[in-house]
């Protein structure tokens, strides 16, 4: 089961500090999870510049130029944010009983562990 899913609020815990032009400490929402590569794309973090060749669309408008978009970050470099304390925390799993239509199933549920100091 995945620790980080699409839509989660995460914080970058490694890399250069923000005052030196890095992304450490920034928080953002997970846009996409690349499971095969163990990477996530976080909104507003790890911007890269991409040069796109000029082309034409169906309507005749020109496209291309220099674009900036988010690049993937390794999963180990981000931590899930605890919704109560708003600090980075570790993720745990609990087995809980869920009853639906008279059938009881055991389901694994994520929960934020207690976050002591800042990661």
Buried (B, 14 or more C-beta within 10 A) or exposed (E): EEBBEEEBBBBBBBBEEEEEEBBBBBBBBBBEBEEEEEBBBBBEBBEEEEEEEEEEEEEEEEEEEEEEEBEBBEBEBBBBBBEEEEBBBEBEEEEEEEEEEEEEEEEEEBEBEEBEEEE
